[in-house]
């Protein structure tokens, strides 16, 4: 089945969008370019709904009743939602025909609650030159061509692409997905059904032969049937226990990993003791800090601080006072002498200083001048004598400096110790906050319980194996007795021949089933490894490489082996690009081995992928089929950033290009206004290297796109 076109009407924001896909074997790729929020996922959902109805859409949308109409549709007004898919199918005779599948439903949005929706109308027509011929029933026919349970293989959302290899689901669920995909695509499921039919026919014939061989034979046949039923019951019990064991082992692994992570943080009691010690140390450091501050305040309150700041100035002043004393400016004794001479009436030189004389008046003037300077001289004299005492006090300056330096060092050391210990305390408290002591104890108890259950399961499996062996021996003995009785009583020869033929056919079908399943799994496993290692650029024999190989185990688990021989955890030890590469490799290898011609649509597969891996991935999944490889169809929904670094490959392998855009992005991202009354998604024929008036975005210059001054509608 190859999809040729899809026409979407009033599905979400796709009011009227038609897209054509490449069905050219030489160019199997269709590129649908669209930025986030432009409608790529809406296109995926519309195609799933068109093929499978609400059941197919609910599976990926993770809601029971997903809305089909736009939220801008008014409440209470019915909206006709329609998807038409035209596809090509080649039957077992090699005859190709085109078909048109149309699904239509009326949905009425509600103001409150989910919309009301009527019954889907589904029609399927085979397109012939003579006219369209209905194919009935449409849903059953589509289910046979492209089963809904395998829609994960054909329509993949990039965010969910790891579901075949991810440990986010239990291992038995993951293994079941892989097993089911292999059985369905490789036709083993039909063979299993045939084996069941042959078992039923063989059982009926055996009962008829026994009935014709007499009462003894009939009783032996009843006994054999009882033994077979008991063996089947035991085998069913074994299968249930094995499935339960797998589930418990998966849970055990998850709990053990969680507990290891919690214990890896640290022991809770040790952390509590460490936190208590750190808090005590912090209190001590704060005491040292306060003591240093108190000592510093005491030092700054004393005279030594004043001496430390004033010593140089005091020394200069004292030197100047001594200089004045040496010059006999101080102390001032001339004023007293002059006053005494004036009182005696006779000058030192013997001249007469009687009142009214010129000489007396001269002496009086000198006395007045000296009196003006006497206050300053007396003050300077006092300072001189006081300064002599300061020389002794200044000797404390050096002691103050030493005290200050020691106190500052003590304070700094206390602050450093406090800051370092505070960081250690926060780290320890953060560790403790990450340890859920209740969870640790719960996990410990649960692990002990599940370990006991697993051990009990192993013992029970051993007992079941012994019972099956014993019942098998009994069945073999009774069947030998039955054969002798049947031969002795000569039952209807034709009936015996039919019974024997049915048994041979059953055994043959079972052997073929086992062989095909084993061979096909081996082929898929081999091709899976080739594709995966090619995409990630790994060599199995490279000594410095990470990946050595990939395989599908007998339990249908996809295992990645490292160079040192250990199995890598696909969730925690593979990066996002390698996880995508592994899933794509599985899908591609499975479809190649099965020879299935079907679409492979992937939404945003190249996110988180480097340029070199992106190029190898695109080249691997889009190159034209060679040799006896069946034709296929690849539809990639890509953003502009995903297209970077692989533009040339897309140009070589793509037979069709479409760009989808949404008017809600104007003017933030889109350059041109579409002048609509509501947001809508439109498609244009621009390639990955072009832009037009519909899809042009402000970032296009950075991507080197060629602008076409037109509305390039599809």
Phi, psi and omega per residue, in radians:
X1 nan 2.205 3.074
X2 -2.213 2.253 -3.116
X3 -1.432 2.220 -3.121
X4 -1.669 -0.653 3.135
X5 -2.802 2.806 3.027
X6 -2.402 2.387 3.117
X7 -2.136 2.036 -3.032
X8 -1.987 2.200 -3.089
X9 -2.203 2.087 3.057
X10 1.005 0.579 3.012
X11 -1.701 1.985 -3.041
X12 0.924 -2.223 -3.129
X13 -1.566 0.041 3.105
X14 -1.513 1.563 -3.072
X15 -1.232 -0.698 3.136
X16 -2.853 1.569 -3.055
X17 -2.172 2.234 3.080
X18 -2.175 2.301 -3.075
X19 -2.286 2.344 3.077
X20 -1.838 2.436 -3.107
X21 -1.972 2.674 3.124
X22 -1.334 2.309 3.013
X23 -2.118 0.342 3.138
X24 -1.430 2.058 -3.128
X25 -1.028 -0.503 -3.139
X26 -1.349 -0.373 3.099
X27 -2.377 1.339 -2.986
X28 -1.333 -0.060 -2.997
X29 -1.680 2.399 2.926
X30 -2.055 2.224 3.132
X31 -1.841 2.125 3.040
X32 -1.969 1.900 -3.082
X33 -1.593 2.384 3.097
X34 -2.970 2.404 3.127
X35 -1.396 3.012 3.112
X36 -1.031 2.283 -3.137
X37 1.465 0.113 -3.105
X38 -1.574 -0.207 3.092
X39 2.117 0.161 -3.129
X40 -1.112 -0.850 3.137
X41 -1.166 -0.592 3.063
X42 -1.062 -0.705 3.085
X43 -1.071 -0.792 3.112
X44 -1.029 -0.821 -3.127
X45 -1.134 -0.685 -3.138
X46 -1.099 -0.714 3.138
X47 -1.206 -0.669 3.081
X48 -1.116 -0.730 3.114
X49 -1.153 -0.716 3.133
X50 -1.052 -0.639 -3.116
X51 -1.440 -0.740 -2.946
X52 -2.104 -0.101 -3.089
X53 1.353 -2.853 -3.082
X54 -1.050 -0.604 -3.120
X55 -1.031 -0.732 3.136
X56 -1.244 -0.586 -3.122
X57 -1.324 -0.721 -3.123
X58 -1.077 -0.499 -3.105
X59 -1.096 -0.672 -3.101
X60 -1.690 -0.461 -3.122
X61 -1.427 -0.210 3.106
X62 1.044 0.550 3.029
X63 -2.366 2.659 -3.084
X64 -1.319 -0.653 -3.080
X65 -2.287 1.294 -3.112
X66 -1.152 2.543 3.126
X67 -1.395 2.377 3.135
X68 -1.698 -0.511 -3.050
X69 -1.569 2.914 3.101
X70 -1.269 2.581 3.088
X71 -1.210 -0.186 3.101
X72 -1.499 -0.130 3.100
X73 -1.239 2.318 -3.091
X74 -1.156 2.532 3.135
X75 -1.168 2.503 3.071
X76 1.518 -0.119 -3.117
X77 -1.865 2.050 -3.129
X78 -1.075 2.477 3.129
X79 -2.180 2.253 3.110
X80 -1.521 1.931 3.127
X81 -1.722 2.298 -3.051
X82 -2.495 2.416 3.017
X83 -2.304 2.252 3.118
X84 -2.105 2.191 -3.118
X85 -2.096 2.156 3.052
X86 -1.810 2.210 -3.104
X87 -2.429 2.842 3.135
X88 -1.954 2.371 3.137
X89 -2.340 2.370 3.080
X90 -1.895 2.134 -3.071
X91 -1.420 -3.087 -3.087
X92 -1.143 -0.339 3.124
X93 -1.551 0.009 -3.135
X94 1.472 0.178 -3.141
X95 -1.586 2.222 -3.127
X96 -1.760 2.429 3.102
X97 -2.469 2.672 3.052
X98 -1.692 2.530 -3.132
X99 -2.301 2.648 3.058
X100 -2.131 2.067 3.089
X101 -1.843 2.224 3.138
X102 -2.242 2.249 3.067
X103 -2.122 2.283 -3.064
X104 -2.368 2.449 3.081
X105 -2.636 2.609 3.032
X106 -1.712 2.160 3.118
X107 -2.129 2.296 -3.126
X108 -1.974 1.894 3.106
X109 -1.088 2.560 3.120
X110 -2.018 2.623 3.118
X111 -1.128 -0.672 3.106
X112 -2.244 2.342 3.089
X113 1.549 3.100 -3.108
X114 -1.207 2.772 -3.140
X115 -1.228 2.761 3.007
X116 -1.554 2.392 -3.076
X117 -2.383 2.387 3.113
X118 -1.459 -2.948 3.136
X119 -1.408 2.388 3.097
X120 -1.114 2.501 2.960
X121 -1.873 2.049 -3.072
X122 -2.087 2.222 3.076
X123 -2.279 2.542 3.111
X124 -2.342 2.220 -3.135
X125 -2.204 2.452 2.956
X126 -1.595 2.214 -3.055
X127 -1.546 2.058 -3.121
X128 -2.240 2.817 3.085
X129 -1.039 -0.459 -3.130
X130 -1.454 -0.126 -3.112
X131 2.241 2.986 -3.122
X132 -1.346 2.278 -3.128
X133 -2.019 2.176 -3.097
X134 -1.141 2.536 3.073
X135 -2.054 2.165 -3.069
X136 -2.214 2.573 -0.249
X137 -1.379 2.475 -2.994
X138 -1.130 -0.850 -3.085
X139 -1.072 -0.742 -3.133
X140 -1.141 -0.656 -3.122
X141 -1.175 -0.728 3.095
X142 -1.134 -0.699 3.140
X143 -1.078 -0.612 3.114
X144 -1.241 -0.646 -3.108
X145 -1.292 -0.810 -3.038
X146 -2.488 1.439 -2.989
X147 -0.995 2.431 -3.132
X148 -1.088 -0.625 -3.109
X149 -1.135 -0.268 3.086
X150 -1.908 0.283 -3.115
X151 -1.075 -0.421 3.085
X152 -1.045 -0.513 -3.139
X153 -1.331 -0.588 -3.021
X154 -1.659 -0.539 -3.110
X155 -2.291 1.919 -2.992
X156 -2.176 2.205 2.990
X157 -1.429 2.291 -3.089
X158 -0.970 -0.558 -3.139
X159 -1.231 -0.411 -3.092
X160 -1.928 0.329 -2.959
X161 -1.219 -0.315 -3.068
X162 -1.570 0.207 -2.969
X163 -1.123 -0.325 3.112
X164 -1.460 -0.316 -3.054
X165 -2.184 -0.106 -3.023
X166 -1.396 2.468 3.049
X167 -1.479 0.139 3.092
X168 -1.193 -0.275 2.959
X169 -1.948 2.810 -3.138
X170 -1.075 2.648 -3.056
X171 -1.051 -0.653 -3.118
X172 -1.182 -0.541 3.067
X173 -1.194 -0.744 3.132
X174 -1.108 -0.782 3.119
X175 -1.095 -0.673 3.130
X176 -1.108 -0.676 3.108
X177 -1.087 -0.806 -3.137
X178 -1.126 -0.804 -3.121
X179 -1.062 -0.815 -3.114
X180 -1.100 -0.732 3.127
X181 -1.071 -0.759 3.135
X182 -1.123 -0.825 -3.097
X183 -1.110 -0.727 -3.094
X184 -1.204 -0.892 -3.041
X185 -1.238 -0.530 -3.089
X186 -1.593 0.045 3.077
X187 1.378 0.172 -3.106
X188 -1.256 -0.496 -3.135
X189 -1.082 -0.716 3.115
X190 -1.143 -0.660 3.115
X191 -1.150 -0.677 3.088
X192 -1.072 -0.709 3.095
X193 -1.097 -0.690 3.118
X194 -1.141 -0.684 3.097
X195 -1.062 -0.743 3.103
X196 -1.075 -0.721 3.115
X197 -1.116 -0.726 -3.140
X198 -1.151 -0.629 3.087
X199 -1.107 -0.717 -3.139
X200 -1.135 -0.802 3.133
X201 -1.096 -0.780 -3.137
X202 -1.076 -0.714 3.120
X203 -1.115 -0.721 3.114
X204 -1.103 -0.776 -3.134
X205 -1.127 -0.665 3.118
X206 -1.113 -0.730 3.124
X207 -1.135 -0.665 3.119
X208 -1.163 -0.719 3.107
X209 -1.090 -0.761 -3.136
X210 -1.127 -0.686 3.140
X211 -1.088 -0.619 -3.135
X212 -1.426 -0.172 -3.077
X213 -1.708 0.127 3.064
X214 1.844 3.034 -3.058
X215 -1.149 -0.703 -3.139
X216 -1.057 -0.791 3.130
X217 -1.112 -0.684 -3.131
X218 -1.156 -0.685 3.110
X219 -1.167 -0.714 3.095
X220 -1.105 -0.682 3.116
X221 -1.122 -0.712 3.091
X222 -1.088 -0.712 3.125
X223 -1.145 -0.742 3.098
X224 -1.079 -0.721 3.141
X225 -1.118 -0.690 3.090
X226 -1.098 -0.757 3.119
X227 -1.115 -0.707 3.112
X228 -1.104 -0.730 3.141
X229 -1.122 -0.714 3.111
X230 -1.122 -0.703 3.099
X231 -1.109 -0.758 3.133
X232 -1.084 -0.704 3.115
X233 -1.111 -0.731 3.120
X234 -1.149 -0.717 3.111
X235 -1.138 -0.667 3.084
X236 -1.128 -0.729 3.079
X237 -1.071 -0.729 3.115
X238 -1.068 -0.755 3.126
X239 -1.086 -0.740 3.127
X240 -1.124 -0.744 3.140
X241 -1.161 -0.713 3.117
X242 -1.089 -0.726 3.101
X243 -1.115 -0.719 3.113
X244 -1.156 -0.664 3.096
X245 -1.068 -0.767 3.129
X246 -1.071 -0.760 3.128
X247 -1.090 -0.773 -3.139
X248 -1.177 -0.661 3.117
X249 -1.131 -0.668 3.077
X250 -1.115 -0.808 3.111
X251 -1.105 -0.692 3.093
X252 -1.041 -0.766 3.136
X253 -1.083 -0.767 -3.117
X254 -1.167 -0.774 3.112
X255 -1.122 -0.723 -3.131
X256 -1.115 -0.710 3.111
X257 -1.145 -0.733 3.115
X258 -1.098 -0.769 -3.139
X259 -1.138 -0.697 3.108
X260 -1.071 -0.721 3.117
X261 -1.122 -0.739 3.128
X262 -1.144 -0.751 3.129
X263 -1.234 -0.477 3.106
X264 -1.156 -0.395 3.100
X265 -1.195 -0.658 3.141
X266 2.571 2.829 3.098
X267 -1.367 2.313 -3.047
X268 -1.095 -0.772 -3.137
X269 -1.101 -0.742 3.120
X270 -1.107 -0.710 3.124
X271 -1.135 -0.708 3.104
X272 -1.084 -0.744 3.104
X273 -1.117 -0.734 3.125
X274 -1.096 -0.754 -3.140
X275 -1.112 -0.724 3.114
X276 -1.081 -0.768 3.121
X277 -1.094 -0.749 -3.131
X278 -1.129 -0.687 3.119
X279 -1.133 -0.685 3.098
X280 -1.110 -0.754 3.108
X281 -1.097 -0.688 3.131
X282 -1.094 -0.710 3.089
X283 -1.077 -0.727 3.099
X284 -1.105 -0.737 3.128
X285 -1.145 -0.648 3.097
X286 -1.161 -0.625 3.055
X287 -1.097 -0.754 3.091
X288 -1.091 -0.694 -3.136
X289 -1.105 -0.782 -3.134
X290 -1.175 -0.655 3.107
X291 -1.116 -0.722 3.104
X292 -1.124 -0.697 3.099
X293 -1.135 -0.714 3.125
X294 -1.107 -0.774 3.108
X295 -1.080 -0.682 3.139
X296 -1.157 -0.690 3.092
X297 -1.123 -0.692 3.129
X298 -1.094 -0.743 3.137
X299 -1.102 -0.712 -3.069
X300 -1.330 -0.303 3.123
X301 -1.462 -0.346 -3.044
X302 -1.454 2.947 3.106
X303 -1.083 -0.551 -3.136
X304 -0.935 -0.578 3.097
X305 -1.087 -0.759 3.134
X306 -1.109 -0.757 3.125
X307 -1.088 -0.660 -3.112
X308 -1.087 -0.673 -3.113
X309 -1.454 -0.548 -2.997
X310 -1.789 -0.060 -3.005
X311 -0.978 -0.817 -3.086
X312 -1.123 -0.741 -3.140
X313 -1.166 -0.703 3.126
X314 -1.091 -0.725 -3.124
X315 -1.121 -0.717 3.092
X316 -1.100 -0.744 -3.134
X317 -1.137 -0.734 3.141
X318 -1.099 -0.678 3.130
X319 -1.114 -0.702 3.133
X320 -1.192 -0.634 3.098
X321 -1.129 -0.697 3.110
X322 -1.145 -0.626 3.099
X323 -1.111 -0.732 3.096
X324 -1.107 -0.629 3.125
X325 -1.192 -0.701 3.125
X326 -1.098 -0.594 3.131
X327 -1.481 0.048 3.107
X328 1.074 0.436 3.028
X329 -1.245 -0.599 3.040
X330 -2.255 2.647 -0.151
X331 -1.212 2.790 -3.064
X332 -1.578 1.800 3.141
X333 -1.895 -0.170 -3.065
X334 -1.170 -0.553 -3.105
X335 -1.104 -0.765 -3.141
X336 -1.135 -0.670 -3.139
X337 -1.129 -0.819 -3.125
X338 -1.110 -0.718 3.109
X339 -1.097 -0.697 3.126
X340 -1.128 -0.732 -3.132
X341 -1.127 -0.703 -3.114
X342 -1.169 -0.631 3.118
X343 -1.207 -0.632 3.126
X344 -1.319 -0.382 -3.141
X345 1.457 0.169 -3.103
X346 -2.407 2.334 -3.129
X347 -1.367 2.881 3.127
X348 -1.034 -0.544 -3.108
X349 -1.447 -0.041 3.115
X350 1.663 -0.033 -3.125
X351 -1.265 2.700 -3.103
X352 -1.422 2.335 -3.116
X353 -2.081 0.747 -3.114
X354 -1.218 2.712 -3.099
X355 -1.022 2.426 3.124
X356 1.614 -0.197 -3.138
X357 -1.361 2.688 3.135
X358 -1.115 -0.652 -3.109
X359 -1.145 -0.698 3.126
X360 -1.085 -0.765 3.129
X361 -1.068 -0.621 3.110
X362 -1.136 -0.762 3.126
X363 -1.126 -0.675 3.135
X364 -1.077 -0.713 3.113
X365 -1.109 -0.679 3.105
X366 -1.098 -0.708 3.126
X367 -1.088 -0.743 3.141
X368 -1.090 -0.725 3.125
X369 -1.123 -0.731 -3.124
X370 -1.154 -0.632 3.110
X371 -1.089 -0.625 3.122
X372 -1.110 -0.585 -3.100
X373 -1.636 -0.133 -3.007
X374 -1.214 -0.649 -3.137
X375 -1.065 -0.815 3.131
X376 -1.097 -0.726 -3.121
X377 -1.132 -0.715 3.125
X378 -1.111 -0.732 -3.139
X379 -1.119 -0.752 3.129
X380 -1.122 -0.637 3.127
X381 -1.134 -0.791 3.113
X382 -1.057 -0.730 3.128
X383 -1.086 -0.649 -3.116
X384 -1.086 -0.788 -3.141
X385 -1.211 -0.633 3.116
X386 -1.180 -0.637 -3.103
X387 -1.117 -0.496 3.112
X388 -1.089 -0.592 3.096
X389 -1.272 -0.498 -3.132
X390 -1.210 -0.409 3.128
X391 -1.065 -0.664 3.119
X392 -1.213 -0.759 -3.125
X393 -1.123 -0.585 -3.097
X394 -1.119 -0.251 3.126
X395 -1.150 -0.278 -3.138
X396 -1.420 -0.081 -3.081
X397 -1.040 -0.853 -3.123
X398 -1.088 -0.640 3.118
X399 -1.128 -0.683 3.116
X400 -1.104 -0.780 -3.119
X401 -1.049 -0.758 3.141
X402 -1.139 -0.710 3.137
X403 -1.138 -0.748 3.139
X404 -1.076 -0.777 -3.105
X405 -1.133 -0.719 -3.136
X406 -1.165 -0.730 -3.138
X407 -1.144 -0.741 3.128
X408 -1.113 -0.692 3.120
X409 -1.129 -0.718 3.123
X410 -1.116 -0.722 3.135
X411 -1.139 -0.780 -3.126
X412 -1.104 -0.736 3.130
X413 -1.097 -0.731 3.121
X414 -1.113 -0.742 3.132
X415 -1.121 -0.732 3.124
X416 -1.109 -0.799 3.123
X417 -1.089 -0.680 -3.141
X418 -1.141 -0.786 -3.125
X419 -1.122 -0.783 -3.126
X420 -1.111 -0.779 -3.124
X421 -1.191 -0.597 3.106
X422 -1.118 -0.689 3.082
X423 -1.101 -0.780 3.122
X424 -1.070 -0.681 3.131
X425 -1.125 -0.788 3.132
X426 -1.083 -0.708 3.110
X427 -1.103 -0.763 3.138
X428 -1.148 -0.713 3.124
X429 -1.166 -0.626 3.084
X430 -1.126 -0.753 3.081
X431 -1.034 -0.800 -3.110
X432 -1.105 -0.648 -3.141
X433 -1.130 -0.472 3.139
X434 -1.418 -0.182 3.134
X435 -1.721 2.005 3.048
X436 -1.620 1.748 -3.052
X437 -1.053 -0.662 3.107
X438 -1.112 -0.710 3.136
X439 -1.148 -0.681 3.117
X440 -1.054 -0.807 -3.134
X441 -1.164 -0.688 3.129
X442 -1.103 -0.788 3.137
X443 -1.106 -0.702 3.129
X444 -1.065 -0.787 3.129
X445 -1.149 -0.744 -3.111
X446 -1.153 -0.673 3.103
X447 -1.135 -0.713 3.107
X448 -1.079 -0.723 -3.132
X449 -1.171 -0.786 -3.096
X450 -1.225 -0.584 3.072
X451 -1.095 -0.700 3.104
X452 -1.134 -0.741 3.139
X453 -1.122 -0.701 3.106
X454 -1.112 -0.744 3.089
X455 -1.084 -0.746 3.094
X456 -1.094 -0.653 3.123
X457 -1.120 -0.700 3.104
X458 -1.082 -0.764 3.116
X459 -1.117 -0.724 -3.141
X460 -1.148 -0.673 3.080
X461 -1.084 -0.651 3.087
X462 -1.124 -0.753 3.118
X463 -1.136 -0.685 3.118
X464 -1.128 -0.730 3.118
X465 -1.049 -0.703 3.125
X466 -1.159 -0.726 3.128
X467 -1.125 -0.738 3.120
X468 -1.087 -0.728 3.119
X469 -1.083 -0.778 3.140
X470 -1.126 -0.793 3.115
X471 -1.115 -0.632 3.117
X472 -1.114 -0.703 3.111
X473 -1.156 -0.729 3.101
X474 -1.087 -0.740 -3.142
X475 -1.103 -0.729 3.129
X476 -1.073 -0.736 3.124
X477 -1.127 -0.791 -3.127
X478 -1.145 -0.659 3.125
X479 -1.158 -0.630 3.074
X480 -1.131 -0.744 3.084
X481 -1.083 -0.727 -3.128
X482 -1.109 -0.689 3.121
X483 -1.093 -0.749 3.133
X484 -1.106 -0.778 -3.131
X485 -1.123 -0.730 -3.130
X486 -1.105 -0.772 3.116
X487 -1.141 -0.649 -3.117
X488 -1.192 -0.710 -3.074
X489 -1.531 -0.027 3.050
X490 0.892 1.226 3.073
X491 -1.227 2.973 -3.131
X492 -0.932 2.078 -3.047
X493 -1.094 -0.717 3.137
X494 -1.072 -0.698 3.140
X495 -1.152 -0.679 3.111
X496 -1.130 -0.706 3.130
X497 -1.092 -0.759 3.120
X498 -1.085 -0.724 3.110
X499 -1.061 -0.812 -3.112
X500 -1.141 -0.700 3.109
X501 -1.099 -0.766 3.129
X502 -1.055 -0.700 3.134
X503 -1.156 -0.741 3.110
X504 -1.086 -0.735 3.123
X505 -1.120 -0.698 3.122
X506 -1.111 -0.822 3.141
X507 -1.091 -0.697 3.122
X508 -1.105 -0.792 -3.128
X509 -1.107 -0.686 3.125
X510 -1.142 -0.727 3.106
X511 -1.129 -0.736 3.118
X512 -1.106 -0.724 3.131
X513 -1.043 -0.862 -3.141
X514 -1.106 -0.711 -3.110
X515 -1.195 -0.767 -3.128
X516 -1.104 -0.766 -3.121
X517 -1.075 -0.768 3.125
X518 -1.152 -0.776 -3.116
X519 -1.173 -0.762 -3.130
X520 -1.128 -0.740 3.109
X521 -1.056 -0.715 3.126
X522 -1.113 -0.726 3.130
X523 -1.138 -0.799 3.118
X524 -1.078 -0.722 -3.129
X525 -1.082 -0.775 3.141
X526 -1.111 -0.813 -3.127
X527 -1.189 -0.606 3.085
X528 -1.016 -0.814 3.138
X529 -1.097 -0.761 -3.124
X530 -1.046 -0.817 -3.090
X531 -1.193 -0.778 -3.097
X532 -1.093 -0.866 -3.119
X533 -1.122 -0.557 3.092
X534 -1.147 -0.741 -3.109
X535 -1.177 -0.807 -3.077
X536 -1.424 -0.095 3.095
X537 1.245 0.664 -3.103
X538 -1.887 2.611 3.055
X539 -1.968 2.233 -3.087
X540 -0.998 -0.539 -3.056
X541 -1.717 0.085 -3.115
X542 -1.260 2.169 -3.071
X543 -1.202 -0.540 -3.099
X544 -1.704 0.101 -3.136
X545 -1.378 3.004 3.124
X546 -1.719 -0.817 -3.043
X547 -1.704 2.329 3.058
X548 -1.814 -0.643 -3.120
X549 -3.029 2.974 3.096
X550 -2.357 2.488 3.133
X551 -2.644 2.855 3.028
X552 -1.885 2.120 -3.052
X553 -1.339 3.006 3.078
X554 -1.096 -0.369 3.087
X555 -1.591 0.155 3.117
X556 1.115 0.681 3.004
X557 -1.849 2.421 3.107
X558 -1.517 2.084 -3.034
X559 -2.049 2.344 3.079
X560 -1.888 2.160 -3.088
X561 -1.785 2.342 3.105
X562 -1.488 3.018 -3.114
X563 -1.134 -0.475 -3.140
X564 -1.572 0.146 3.029
X565 1.628 -0.067 3.126
X566 -1.536 2.726 3.087
X567 -1.537 2.318 -3.115
X568 -1.531 2.473 3.053
X569 -1.304 2.041 -3.035
X570 -1.178 -0.313 3.099
X571 -1.499 -0.757 -2.937
X572 -1.872 -0.253 -3.096
X573 -2.059 0.093 3.001
X574 -2.047 2.336 3.080
X575 -1.309 3.026 -3.073
X576 -1.034 -0.708 -3.135
X577 -1.131 -0.713 3.136
X578 -1.200 -0.610 3.081
X579 -1.109 -0.776 3.114
X580 -1.119 -0.737 3.135
X581 -1.072 -0.696 -3.118
X582 -1.156 -0.757 -3.130
X583 -1.177 -0.771 3.109
X584 -1.089 -0.686 3.120
X585 -1.091 -0.679 3.114
X586 -1.140 -0.828 -3.126
X587 -1.076 -0.801 -3.100
X588 -1.161 -0.760 -3.127
X589 -1.149 -0.674 -3.141
X590 -1.130 -0.779 -3.126
X591 -1.207 -0.614 3.110
X592 -1.126 -0.845 -3.114
X593 -1.142 -0.663 -3.132
X594 -1.306 -0.313 -3.104
X595 1.185 0.543 -3.083
X596 -1.484 2.290 3.012
X597 -1.743 1.857 -3.065
X598 -2.713 2.722 3.104
X599 -1.247 2.625 3.060
X600 -2.272 1.659 -3.093
X601 -1.765 2.222 -3.120
X602 -2.289 2.206 3.139
X603 -1.597 2.123 3.109
X604 0.803 1.139 -3.109
X605 -1.444 -0.203 -2.962
X606 -1.845 0.238 3.081
X607 -1.165 2.547 3.111
X608 1.065 0.477 -3.103
X609 -2.056 2.278 -3.137
X610 -1.249 2.911 -3.034
X611 -1.029 -0.836 -3.056
X612 -1.171 -0.765 3.105
X613 -1.149 -0.673 3.123
X614 -1.048 -0.757 -3.134
X615 -1.126 -0.770 3.137
X616 -1.166 -0.660 -3.140
X617 -1.124 -0.858 -3.121
X618 -1.109 -0.736 -3.136
X619 -1.110 -0.680 -3.105
X620 -1.203 -0.738 -3.005
X621 -1.612 -0.073 -3.097
X622 -2.154 -0.084 -3.091
X623 -1.170 2.572 -3.135
X624 -1.062 2.560 3.122
X625 -1.093 2.548 3.132
X626 -2.170 2.756 3.083
X627 1.029 -2.248 -3.107
X628 -1.646 0.243 3.085
X629 -1.138 2.395 3.141
X630 -1.252 2.705 3.068
X631 -1.151 2.637 3.109
X632 -2.564 3.049 -3.083
X633 -2.370 2.252 3.133
X634 -2.099 2.248 3.100
X635 -2.132 1.983 -3.125
X636 -1.909 2.215 3.071
X637 -1.743 1.910 -2.940
X638 -2.194 2.573 2.976
X639 -1.548 2.951 3.114
X640 -1.060 -0.682 -3.133
X641 -1.181 -0.612 3.089
X642 -1.158 -0.579 -3.107
X643 -1.239 -0.469 3.129
X644 -0.958 2.437 3.098
X645 1.386 -0.155 3.136
X646 -2.224 0.259 -3.103
X647 -1.020 -0.733 -3.128
X648 -1.119 -0.736 3.120
X649 -1.110 -0.712 3.123
X650 -1.095 -0.712 3.116
X651 -1.100 -0.595 -3.133
X652 -1.328 -0.636 -2.973
X653 -1.782 -0.266 -3.034
X654 -1.551 2.366 3.047
X655 -1.814 -0.122 3.131
X656 -2.647 2.469 3.087
X657 -2.253 2.448 3.060
X658 -2.502 2.500 3.022
X659 -2.099 2.290 3.076
X660 -1.996 2.484 -3.099
X661 -2.445 2.820 3.129
X662 -2.210 2.305 -3.046
X663 -1.148 -0.303 3.123
X664 -1.106 -0.298 -3.095
X665 -1.455 -0.025 3.067
X666 -1.554 2.413 -0.005
X667 -1.701 0.088 -3.061
X668 -1.048 -0.802 -3.094
X669 -2.042 -0.776 3.137
X670 -1.310 2.560 -3.112
X671 -1.461 -0.667 -2.994
X672 -1.950 2.529 3.102
X673 -1.557 2.248 3.140
X674 -1.463 -0.128 3.066
X675 1.096 0.616 3.079
X676 -1.638 2.833 3.142
X677 -1.538 -0.274 3.117
X678 -2.453 2.691 3.066
X679 -1.071 2.493 3.081
X680 -2.672 2.811 3.090
X681 -1.790 2.330 3.074
X682 -2.197 2.727 3.093
X683 -2.015 2.511 3.058
X684 -2.310 2.909 -3.041
X685 -1.591 0.251 -3.124
X686 -1.141 2.417 3.065
X687 -1.423 -3.075 3.130
X688 -1.203 -0.135 -3.123
X689 -1.941 0.110 -3.010
X690 -2.212 2.877 3.026
X691 -2.586 2.696 -3.140
X692 -2.477 -2.981 -3.095
X693 -1.231 -0.163 3.051
X694 -1.584 -0.820 -2.948
X695 -1.831 -0.114 -3.052
X696 -1.011 2.335 -3.128
X697 -2.207 2.790 -3.082
X698 -1.130 -0.379 -3.094
X699 -1.564 0.023 -2.998
X700 -1.133 -0.553 3.126
X701 -1.086 -0.616 3.133
X702 -1.171 -0.415 -3.141
X703 -1.705 0.042 3.079
X704 1.138 0.617 -3.101
X705 -1.405 2.585 3.101
X706 -1.603 2.192 -3.095
X707 -1.545 2.328 3.039
X708 -1.907 2.050 -3.043
X709 -1.366 1.221 -3.102
X710 -2.868 2.888 2.994
X711 -1.655 1.660 -2.997
X712 -1.468 1.168 -3.127
X713 -1.237 2.641 3.128
X714 -1.295 nan nan
